[in-house]
Amino acid sequence: MQNILLSLTVVFSLLSGTTAGAGEWNAKKVQTLDGFDIPECVVVDAKQNVAYVSNVVAPRKGSGYDRFWKHDGTGFVSRLKLPAEVDMMRWQQSSPRLPLHGPKGMCIHGGWLWAADIDRVVRFPLAGGEAEVVAVPGAQALNDMATDGSAAYVTDIKAGKCYRLRDGGKHEEIPAPPGINGITFFQGRMYGASWGEKDVYELDPAGTKPPRPFGLKSHFQTPDGIEVLDDGTFLVSDSEGNQVVTVAPDGRTIRKIIETEAPADIGFDRGRVLLYVPLFFAGRVEVYQLEKK
């Protein structure tokens, strides 16, 4: 019987892509970049050896979050040179022709950098040229963006909605939990973090299944950004919890790997295994080397 159980354990490990005693992920800070103004999101473009940082620009002190959702035309986007150098602090900024208010979540898709900007999406051509506005009718508080390689997606944290953006404005709604914030794709599957429900979810981009909660409410205060490592481990930033955690591929085991001030929408350089953590109120981006020990 013992041999049978051992064999079953080995088979399960091979099927799941994990092995007993495979180690745990740890984070070592390797760089801190300063000079940002309410940095909300980092997105990495490893092919071009750059990363982008959205800057909301707002008073750091105050009550409530309304000040981060003003149509004030003060936002901008920074560009980093990988692995950790500020290339242009104001790579894209607001203009009378196209004001940029409070850019937050971003993604790279189809030669464009897409940025959620309160009640619309603004996209910037990576090869240079004029930016464009992508209207999202009925949008209230657009927060994060992601791509599955075929389309760009955006969440509305206030409305509790997620949209697949289509040309011509014919966007499709993806079932999402209340307070949906960060989203990401990994191996054809879609995941999200709900600020309102304090949990992590698997979403169905086909729209046929309701969001599936992981059941981790007791571990978070306000889960924000989400990424997935190559072995299926989830990285989740918890803004008001002042932490970044790993969630094991089984969706149950949680470990705090970073304790830092108000981490927002994290970015991940898969090739270098570097994690970029924007500190919303501190005006910094911290860079961590991830290692499995």
Secondary structure as the mmCIF struct_conf table of DSSP 4:
data_model
#
loop_
_struct_conf.conf_type_id
_struct_conf.id
_struct_conf.beg_label_comp_id
_struct_conf.beg_label_asym_id
_struct_conf.beg_label_seq_id
_struct_conf.end_label_comp_id
_struct_conf.end_label_asym_id
_struct_conf.end_label_seq_id
HELX_RH_AL_P HELX_RH_AL_P1 GLN A 2 SER A 16
TURN_TY1_P TURN_TY1_P1 GLY A 17 GLY A 17
TURN_TY1_P TURN_TY1_P2 ALA A 20 GLY A 21
STRN STRN1 TRP A 25 LEU A 33
BEND BEND1 ASP A 37 ILE A 38
STRN STRN2 PRO A 39 ASP A 45
HELX_RH_3T_P HELX_RH_3T_P1 ALA A 46 GLN A 48
TURN_TY1_P TURN_TY1_P3 ASN A 49 ASN A 49
STRN STRN3 VAL A 50 ASN A 55
BEND BEND2 ARG A 60 LYS A 61
BEND BEND3 SER A 63 TYR A 65
HELX_RH_3T_P HELX_RH_3T_P2 ASP A 66 TRP A 69
BEND BEND4 GLY A 73 GLY A 73
STRN STRN4 PHE A 76 LYS A 81
TURN_TY1_P TURN_TY1_P4 LEU A 82 ALA A 84
STRN STRN5 GLU A 85 GLN A 93
BEND BEND5 PRO A 96 LEU A 98
STRN STRN6 MET A 106 HIS A 109
TURN_TY1_P TURN_TY1_P5 GLY A 110 GLY A 111
STRN STRN7 TRP A 112 ALA A 116
STRN STRN8 ILE A 118 ILE A 118
BEND BEND6 ASP A 119 ASP A 119
STRN STRN9 ARG A 120 PRO A 125
TURN_TY1_P TURN_TY1_P6 LEU A 126 ALA A 127
BEND BEND7 GLY A 128 GLY A 129
STRN STRN10 GLU A 132 ALA A 135
TURN_TY1_P TURN_TY1_P7 PRO A 137 GLY A 138
BEND BEND8 GLN A 140 GLN A 140
STRN STRN11 LEU A 142 THR A 147
BEND BEND9 GLY A 149 SER A 150
STRN STRN12 ALA A 152 ASP A 156
TURN_TY1_P TURN_TY1_P8 ILE A 157 GLY A 160
STRN STRN13 LYS A 161 LEU A 165
HELX_RH_3T_P HELX_RH_3T_P3 ASP A 167 GLY A 169
STRN STRN14 GLU A 172 ILE A 174
TURN_TY1_P TURN_TY1_P9 PRO A 178 GLY A 179
STRN STRN15 ILE A 180 PHE A 186
TURN_TY1_P TURN_TY1_P10 GLN A 187 GLY A 188
STRN STRN16 ARG A 189 SER A 194
TURN_TY1_P TURN_TY1_P11 TRP A 195 LYS A 198
STRN STRN17 ASP A 199 LEU A 203
TURN_TY1_P TURN_TY1_P12 PRO A 205 ALA A 206
BEND BEND10 GLY A 207 LYS A 209
STRN STRN18 ARG A 212 PRO A 213
HELX_RH_3T_P HELX_RH_3T_P4 LYS A 217 HIS A 219
BEND BEND11 GLN A 221 THR A 222
STRN STRN19 PRO A 223 VAL A 228
TURN_TY1_P TURN_TY1_P13 ASP A 230 ASP A 231
BEND BEND12 GLY A 232 GLY A 232
STRN STRN20 PHE A 234 ASP A 238
TURN_TY1_P TURN_TY1_P14 SER A 239 ASN A 242
STRN STRN21 GLN A 243 VAL A 247
TURN_TY1_P TURN_TY1_P15 PRO A 249 ASP A 250
BEND BEND13 GLY A 251 GLY A 251
STRN STRN22 ILE A 254 GLU A 259
BEND BEND14 GLU A 261 ALA A 262
STRN STRN23 PRO A 263 PRO A 263
STRN STRN24 ASP A 265 ASP A 265
STRN STRN25 GLY A 267 ASP A 269
TURN_TY1_P TURN_TY1_P16 ARG A 270 VAL A 273
STRN STRN26 LEU A 274 LEU A 279
TURN_TY1_P TURN_TY1_P17 PHE A 280 GLY A 283
STRN STRN27 ARG A 284 LYS A 292
#
